[in-house]
């Protein structure tokens, strides 16, 4: 992020500024080497459109989602309450995140603990900015006419019914969107949900991410689009397993938009 000044919430508040949105980066967006590029791409877009935003920086902690999914509700509540106290101290009203797990937890589970905010996934914000004409994509961009298939994140799709925003973003690229046999409400999990991301696979005939990758590859798509760090990792591993890295890319929506500005 050396080329971009990223506003820190504590510093902005100290200056008397009130950012329009808080960008919740999340653990993957902060520490995962692959997903850091998504954080950079989204930040560049926020600068491009002139949205006043800030991040918590070193004050941001895990939402507690993995702890709750793994069954440690006490740890979840400790993490959640700590985050809520911090967010309320800064009088945060609107939060945008690229992670469906963070999105679902802050939107649906924090209110019971006193954390009530307007929470938006980055795909919805991208769709709004495109519809408003604030994001203008170059004609004949990198993905024009490219066959793309979109993998629905469980926590974005079935848990929160966000199906159309990611697809609208992809269609704005003037690409050819092809659906997998199992999509939207009938979509198949990437295999990382429920804290499965952090443990070894259980015994079975086939790992879930391989099954899902096979479905994606069967569409003939050259790009598998994702909108979740867990999904991005699992689908990337699946493509590597099938030795298709040279011909099939796995990209987050925001990376594709940033490349097409």
C-alpha positions in Angstrom: 0.0 0.0 0.0 3.0 2.3 -0.2 1.6 4.1 -3.3 -1.7 4.9 -1.5 -2.3 6.7 1.8 -4.8 4.6 3.7 -6.7 6.6 6.3 -6.7 5.1 9.8 -9.9 5.6 11.8 -8.1 6.8 15.0 -6.1 9.3 13.1 -9.1 10.6 11.1 -11.2 11.0 14.3 -8.4 12.8 16.0 -8.4 15.3 13.1 -12.2 15.8 13.5 -13.0 13.9 10.3 -16.0 11.5 9.9 -15.3 8.9 7.2 -18.3 7.9 5.1 -17.6 4.2 5.5 -15.3 1.9 7.6 -13.6 -0.6 5.4 -13.4 -3.8 7.4 -10.3 -5.5 6.0 -10.6 -8.9 7.8 -7.9 -11.4 8.7 -7.5 -12.7 5.1 -7.3 -9.3 3.6 -4.7 -8.3 6.2 -2.5 -11.4 6.4 -3.1 -13.8 3.5 -0.5 -13.1 0.8 -2.9 -13.9 -2.1 -5.9 -12.0 -0.7 -3.8 -8.9 0.1 -4.1 -8.1 -3.6 -7.9 -7.9 -3.2 -7.4 -5.4 -0.3 -5.1 -3.3 -2.5 -7.5 -3.4 -5.5 -10.5 -2.4 -3.4 -8.6 0.5 -1.7 -7.5 1.8 -5.2 -11.2 1.8 -6.3 -12.2 3.7 -3.1 -9.6 6.3 -3.9 -10.6 6.3 -7.6 -14.2 7.2 -6.8 -13.4 9.5 -4.0 -15.2 7.8 -1.2 -14.2 9.0 2.3 -13.3 5.9 4.2 -11.0 4.6 6.9 -9.7 1.3 8.3 -9.1 0.3 11.9 -5.6 -0.7 11.1 -3.8 -2.3 14.1 -7.0 -1.9 16.2 -8.9 -4.3 14.0 -9.4 -7.8 15.3 -11.0 -11.0 14.0 -14.8 -10.8 14.1 -14.9 -14.1 16.0 -16.7 -16.0 13.1 -14.2 -19.0 13.0 -14.5 -19.4 16.8 -18.3 -19.5 16.8 -18.4 -21.9 13.8 -15.9 -24.2 15.6 -18.1 -24.2 18.7 -16.2 -21.8 21.0 -19.0 -19.3 21.6 -17.4 -17.8 24.6 -14.4 -16.7 22.5 -16.7 -15.4 19.8 -18.5 -13.2 22.3 -15.2 -11.9 23.8 -13.9 -10.9 20.3 -17.3 -9.5 19.2 -17.8 -7.3 22.3 -14.3 -6.0 22.0 -14.9 -5.0 18.4 -18.3 -3.5 19.1 -17.0 -1.3 21.9 -14.3 0.0 19.5 -16.7 0.6 16.6 -19.2 2.4 18.9 -16.4 4.5 20.3 -15.7 5.7 16.8 -19.5 6.1 16.2 -19.3 3.9 13.1 -22.5 3.8 11.1 -21.6 2.0 7.8 -19.2 -0.9 7.2 -18.1 -2.4 3.9 -16.1 -5.6 3.8 -14.9 -8.0 1.1 -15.3 -11.0 3.3 -18.8 -12.7 3.4 -17.9 -14.3 6.8 -17.1 -10.8 8.3 -20.2 -9.4 6.5 -22.6 -12.1 7.9 -21.2 -11.9 11.4 -21.2 -8.1 11.8 -24.6 -7.8 10.0 -26.5 -10.6 11.6 -24.8 -11.5 14.9 -23.4 -8.3 16.3 -26.8 -6.6 16.8 -27.6 -9.0 19.6 -24.5 -7.8 21.4 -25.1 -4.1 20.9 -23.4 -3.6 17.5 -26.0 -2.3 15.0 -24.5 -1.0 11.8 -25.3 -0.8 8.1 -23.2 -3.5 6.7 -22.5 -4.0 3.0 -20.5 -6.5 1.0 -18.1 -5.1 -1.5 -20.0 -6.6 -4.4 -23.1 -4.6 -3.6 -21.0 -1.4 -3.3 -19.3 -2.1 -6.6 -22.7 -2.6 -8.2 -24.0 0.7 -6.8 -20.9 2.6 -8.0 -21.2 1.1 -11.5 -25.0 1.9 -11.7 -24.3 5.5 -10.5 -21.6 5.9 -13.2 -18.9 6.6 -10.6 -17.1 3.5 -11.8 -16.6 3.6 -15.6 -15.1 0.6 -17.3 -13.0 1.0 -20.4 -14.4 -0.5 -23.6 -12.6 -3.6 -24.8 -11.2 -4.2 -21.4 -9.2 -7.2 -20.3 -12.3 -9.4 -19.7 -14.4 -8.4 -22.7 -16.0 -11.5 -24.2 -14.2 -13.7 -21.6 -16.1 -16.7 -20.5 -16.5 -16.4 -16.7 -18.3 -18.5 -14.1 -19.2 -17.2 -10.7 -18.9 -19.3 -7.5 -21.5 -18.3 -4.9 -20.2 -17.9 -1.4 -22.5 -19.7 1.1 -22.5 -16.7 3.6 -23.1 -14.2 0.8 -25.7 -16.3 -1.1 -27.8 -18.6 1.0 -27.2 -16.8 4.3 -27.9 -13.3 3.0 -29.5 -13.7 -0.5 -26.9 -11.6 -2.2 -27.0 -13.3 -5.7 -27.5 -10.5 -8.2 -24.9 -7.9 -7.2 -21.8 -10.1 -8.0 -23.4 -11.1 -11.3 -24.3 -7.5 -12.2 -20.7 -6.5 -11.6 -19.4 -9.3 -13.9 -21.9 -8.4 -16.6 -20.6 -4.8 -16.5 -17.3 -6.2 -17.7 -19.0 -7.2 -21.0 -17.9 -10.7 -20.3 -19.8 -14.0 -21.0 -21.2 -15.2 -17.7 -21.9 -19.0 -17.6 -23.5 -20.6 -14.6 -22.5 -23.8 -13.0 -25.1 -26.5 -12.7 -25.3 -25.8 -9.0 -25.6 -22.1 -8.5 -27.3 -19.4 -6.4 -29.6 -21.0 -3.7 -28.4 -24.5 -4.9 -24.8 -23.6 -5.0 -22.2 -26.0 -3.6 -19.9 -24.9 -0.8 -16.2 -24.5 -1.6 -15.4 -26.7 1.4 -14.0 -24.0 3.7 -17.1 -23.0 5.7 -17.9 -23.9 9.3 -14.2 -23.4 10.2 -13.3 -26.3 7.9 -10.7 -23.9 6.4 -8.5 -24.4 9.5 -8.5 -28.2 9.8 -7.4 -31.1 7.7 -10.0 -32.7 5.4 -11.9 -35.7 6.8 -11.7 -39.0 5.1 -13.9 -39.4 2.0 -13.8 -40.2 -1.7 -13.2 -36.6 -2.8 -12.6 -33.2 -1.2 -15.4 -30.7 -1.7 -13.3 -28.0 -3.4 -12.2 -30.5 -6.0 -15.9 -31.4 -6.7 -16.7 -27.7 -7.0 -13.7 -27.0 -9.2 -14.7 -29.8 -11.6 -18.1 -28.1 -11.9 -16.5 -24.8 -12.6 -14.1 -26.2 -15.2 -16.9 -28.1 -16.9 -18.4 -24.7 -18.0 -15.4 -24.0 -20.1 -14.8 -20.7 -18.3 -11.4 -19.1 -18.4 -12.0 -17.2 -15.2 -13.6 -18.5 -12.0 -14.8 -15.4 -10.1 -15.2 -15.4 -6.4 -16.2 -12.8 -3.8 -14.8 -14.5 -0.6 -11.3 -15.1 0.6 -12.0 -18.7 1.7 -13.7 -19.5 -1.7 -10.8 -17.9 -3.6 -8.3 -20.1 -1.7 -10.3 -23.3 -2.1 -11.0 -22.8 -5.8 -7.4 -21.8 -6.5 -6.2 -25.0 -4.8 -8.7 -26.9 -6.9 -7.4 -25.5 -10.1 -3.9 -26.3 -9.1 -5.0 -29.9 -8.3 -6.3 -30.2 -11.8 -3.1 -28.6 -13.2 -5.1 -25.8 -15.0 -3.3 -22.8 -13.5 -1.9 -21.8 -17.0 -5.4 -21.7 -18.6 -7.8 -20.8 -15.8 -7.6 -17.8 -13.5 -9.3 -17.5 -10.1 -10.0 -13.9 -9.3 -12.0 -11.8 -6.9 -14.6 -9.4 -8.4 -12.8 -6.3 -7.3 -9.6 -7.4 -8.9 -11.4 -7.7 -12.2 -13.0 -4.3 -11.9 -9.8 -2.6 -10.9 -8.0 -4.1 -13.9 -10.8 -2.7 -16.2 -11.0 0.9 -14.9 
